[in-house]
Amino acid sequence: MAGPKQIGEISNYFEHIGVAAIKLSAPLKVGDKIQIKGGENTDFEQEVDSMQIHHEKVEKAKKGDEIGLKVKDKVRKGYKVFKA
């Protein structure tokens, strides 16, 4: 069985609001589960409960979009995002 599929990469992180900008390389929708991995000890899963494109709430995003997503842990630019 194949492992999780990479669907994007963190392109920015806004620590004061706990939001990550993710450049998508595959579609993503609200309700999907994602896994974020990077650095020495960042590896967590969370459900996408809402996301934004240009500060507008969206239900789904496509490959090439850059989305804003509240994340439950600190992340950094370059961390990989997988569909869990």
Secondary structure, DSSP 8 states (H G I E B T S, - for coil): ----EEEEEEEEEETTTTEEEEEESS-EETT-EEEEEETTTEEEEEE---EEETTEEESEE-TT-EEEEE-SS---TT-EEEE-
